[in-house]
Amino acid sequence: MGLFNEETQRSGDAATRALSVTTVEIDFVEKVYQGIASVYDYTYGPTLHPGRLEAIEKMAVRPGTHVLEVGVGTGINLSLYPRNCRVTGIDLSSKMLEKAQARIDEKGLHHCDLAAMDATQLKFADNSFDVVYAPYVISVVPEPVKVAREMYRVCRPGGRVIILNHFKSANPIVGRIERAISPMTVHIGFTADLDLPAFLKQADLNPVSIEKVNIPKMWSLITVVKD
Ligand SMILES: C[S@@+](CC[C@H](N)C(=O)[O-])C[C@H]1O[C@@H](n2cnc3c(N)ncnc32)[C@H](O)[C@@H]1O
């Protein structure tokens, strides 16, 4: 992509500009995760875990709360939820879900259940969940805005939509590097240059908080309360 397009993307209107220099198809994403399911917990486990722990702490799940985890993957978060809540996890990849089910069985996580589902077309009624959480998913999916809208739709009024994700840095040098590597990082499962202000604008999300998490603090923990 030439400089003109890069500059246009950076300075264009947040309501309409492209969220990333890359585009991916859903079949491509599914294939990538089918391929990395067996090594996911080693490659994306420890490095991203501080953010997962902060998200769960911030979530402060109360007894009886029903959480939807979008892109549950290998179920790496499932043992972090208190057992007195209910967790439904959905994912596109059957191999990731197999790992998650093995984890549920092994650890006796009877408060968790799983379903194969595309996050752009959630098979749940409006207002079904108290918390709808997407850890490290929004920069993975081909249509992040559509996923965020679905998350909002199935969250109950007064409930929370929580997004944990890496977005393009506001630092112009780092942001430029992230744009440059994004066409490569999609092959290992994510776009590196997702534009946070444009994402929020286009998804019509008004967060009550955005905290920086992980080490280095390059990931965002976004909390939205549904009206
Ligand atoms: C980076 S992993 C995150 C896994 C887990 N949430 C974590 O904390 O590590 C992203 C997950 O999103 C899933 N995914 C990608 N596109 C999806 C879609 N359209 N619908 C549902 N899940 C999707 C992938 O299969 C993968 O398991």
The ligand as a MOL file (V3000), in Angstrom:
LIG
                    3D

  0  0  0     0  0            999 V3000
M  V30 BEGIN CTAB
M  V30 COUNTS 27 29 0 0 0
M  V30 BEGIN ATOM
M  V30 1 C -6.6860 -15.0540 19.4910 0
M  V30 2 S -7.8960 -16.2840 19.7980 0 CHG=1
M  V30 3 C -8.5180 -15.8060 21.3960 0
M  V30 4 C -8.8020 -16.9910 22.2610 0
M  V30 5 C -9.1380 -16.6640 23.7240 0
M  V30 6 N -10.2790 -15.7880 23.8230 0
M  V30 7 C -7.9740 -16.0690 24.4810 0
M  V30 8 O -8.1930 -15.3010 25.4280 0
M  V30 9 O -6.8350 -16.4220 24.1810 0 CHG=-1
M  V30 10 C -9.1990 -15.7670 18.7130 0
M  V30 11 C -10.3320 -16.7960 18.6040 0
M  V30 12 O -11.3920 -16.2030 17.8400 0
M  V30 13 C -11.9580 -17.2240 17.0230 0
M  V30 14 N -12.6900 -16.5840 15.9200 0
M  V30 15 C -12.1770 -15.9660 14.8440 0
M  V30 16 N -13.1650 -15.5130 14.0570 0
M  V30 17 C -14.3170 -15.8490 14.6690 0
M  V30 18 C -15.6880 -15.6480 14.3400 0
M  V30 19 N -16.0720 -14.9880 13.2450 0
M  V30 20 N -16.6140 -16.1350 15.1860 0
M  V30 21 C -16.2590 -16.8090 16.3120 0
M  V30 22 N -14.9830 -17.0140 16.6700 0
M  V30 23 C -14.0220 -16.5420 15.8530 0
M  V30 24 C -10.7630 -18.0530 16.5910 0
M  V30 25 O -11.1430 -19.3150 16.1230 0
M  V30 26 C -9.9440 -18.0740 17.8740 0
M  V30 27 O -10.2620 -19.1910 18.6620 0
M  V30 END ATOM
M  V30 BEGIN BOND
M  V30 1 1 1 2
M  V30 2 1 2 3
M  V30 3 1 2 10
M  V30 4 1 3 4
M  V30 5 1 4 5
M  V30 6 1 5 6
M  V30 7 1 5 7
M  V30 8 2 7 8
M  V30 9 1 7 9
M  V30 10 1 10 11
M  V30 11 1 11 12
M  V30 12 1 11 26
M  V30 13 1 12 13
M  V30 14 1 13 14
M  V30 15 1 13 24
M  V30 16 1 14 15
M  V30 17 1 14 23
M  V30 18 2 15 16
M  V30 19 1 16 17
M  V30 20 1 17 18
M  V30 21 2 17 23
M  V30 22 1 18 19
M  V30 23 2 18 20
M  V30 24 1 20 21
M  V30 25 2 21 22
M  V30 26 1 22 23
M  V30 27 1 24 25
M  V30 28 1 24 26
M  V30 29 1 26 27
M  V30 END BOND
M  V30 END CTAB
M  END
